[in-house]
Amino acid sequence: MNVTGYSAATVPVDCYLIIPHPTEARALFMTDSDSCHLPYLHTDVADIGSVGHLNRAAARATGIRTATLGCLRAAYDANLRTEKRFYALDSLNNTLQLPQNAFWLNAQEIAEHPHISNEQKVIIRTWFLWHGMEGKAALRVPWSKRGWFREIEAWMLDLADRLDMHVNGNVEQVRVGSRSSTLRVSTTSNALYFKACHAAFSYEPVVTRVLSIRYPKQIPEVVAVNVEQAWMLTREFKGTLLTDSPHIEVWEKAIRAFAEIQMDLVENTHLLIGLGLPDRHIDYLSTQIDRLMADMPANLQDDEKEFLASHARTLKELCYDLLDYKVPLSIVHGDFWAGNVAIQPHNQQPVFFDWSDSSISHPFFDMPHFLAKMGTPFAHIPDARQRLLRAYLEGWTRYESLSNLAKIYQRAEVVSKLYEVISYHHFIVPALENATRWETEGIVPKLTRQLIAALKAHHPA
């Protein structure tokens, strides 16, 4: 899987669907007038990992029930201001009544067909190679393999039956990506959500389960976990994303509640590490700086590399400075932003979800990420960011004065960027199959440039 010029902007998208024959090495093509092409649909869905609409479109166009395995390629055309995406699917039923304009072609027939574009011929060759490596690709995630969806569907339906939850309709895919897969099934009581995690995040189900027991009103309820497979099943929770709340008081309340969870878990960090949560304490981060300097992320300019190398000592000093204060280590969400917080309608209490990037480290690493991703919902409030930061820091005055906490946070703003670079550069990206790394292409250089910018802001020339 790869990407060329992928844009996350909201633009019209043409999604082409590679639907395999259930038992033979052939793919489905359709004809209209003088062209022959893969089934496709026009959409304005910007999220490349959202796939439910693809499976529904495939069923409407072909009569075949499908599961999406992943996106093989996404290319943005700047001239046409559109994006093309090619998705690989799995056929879940063997229909004998295809539409009159649909038929199966093997690799040779596709290569020799005069009315199939070269672009689609190339992508089909890529698909045949990718599919042929299924049993040999050590890092390939299970949900990118044919047959996996049926296994999970059976598991979900069996658990729903054991919970006396009567299912309404089929199990549906919600999201598919290199890091996880999410499915949903509706029942007569409430929906159940299934999440399968990449091996690099295999701790998420059990950690989320423990958090949900300790904080039942603030963490989604996990009703089942498969530790070996890194699966979890959660009940649907009602609420709207914090991003949609126009009230800064609601944001402040959510941030205070998050800080309370972090402070409550201070004495339980060893337990969480024992459950598999990564231990990325400050001493450890400082030891990774030399490794980072010896293996700079790709795509950096020479002057960027030179600047970073010249500030290795500064980064170590900032790490040591954090150790001089009394704020203890605790859980770090790792992707704490308003889009991972839901506000319950009946009590306005926050629910915190998606703990895949969590670890044990300095708790202040979450707030720089939160503030950087908040956008401008409170442009009419000049000191909005300061208010939110103060709401977070005030709880920590049990450890340090507010003035000292402000100093700690200034250092954490820089070291949090180091934390993110190391997490992705040393752990997350190397764990992904080469063919799927396009999803995170550019993220390590981007994070590294953010680290450089934070260093420059902290130590202006």
Buried (B, 14 or more C-beta within 10 A) or exposed (E): BBBEEBBEEEBEBBBBBBBBBBEEEBBBBBBEEEEBBBBBBEBEBEEBBBBBBBBBBBBEBBBBBBBBBBBBBBBBEEEEEBBBBBBBBBBBEEBEEBBEEBBBBEBEBBEEBEEBEEBBBEBBEBBBEBBEEEEEBEBBBBBBBBEBBEEBBEBBBEBBEEBEBEBEEEBBBBBBBBBBBBBBBBBEEEBBBBBBBBEBBBBBBBBBBBBBEEBEEBBBBBBBBEBEBBBBBBBBBEBEEBBEBEEBEBBBBBBBBBBEBBBEBBEBBEEBBEBBBBEBBBEBBBEBBEEBBEEBBEEBEEEBBEBBEEBEEBBBEBBEBBEEBEBBBBBBBBBBBBBBBBBBEEEBBBBBBBBBBBBBBBBBBBBBBBBBBBEEBBEEEEEBBEBBBBBBBBBBEEBBEEEBBEEBBBBBBBBBBBBBBBBBBBBBBEBBBEBBBBBBBEBBBBBBBBBBEBBEEBEEE
